[in-house]
Amino acid sequence: MRCRQPKTRRFLRPHGQCSQILAYLKGGKVITTRLAVDKWECYRLSERIRELKARGHRIHSTMVKLPSKKRVAVYAMDL
């Protein structure tokens, strides 16, 4: 199954989740799913990151182990 490219109109909305996440990452900050939920009510951060990567943005993820023994993905942009 091939991944579909995100629709341009939805992706380019100035206050859409992808635009807000991209601006946040371009500011040199890192983002986690918890932060995305709290800040933008984005419950599918991994999908938004996939869409941004499909548009050519260089974003990498690192798995981090929390003190509670849970593992979470931390996303950052390659500047």
Summary of the structure (lengths in Angstrom):
residues: 79
radius of gyration: 12.9
end to end distance: 31.1
largest distance: 40.8
contacts: 182
relative contact order: 0.19
helix: 41%
strand: 19%
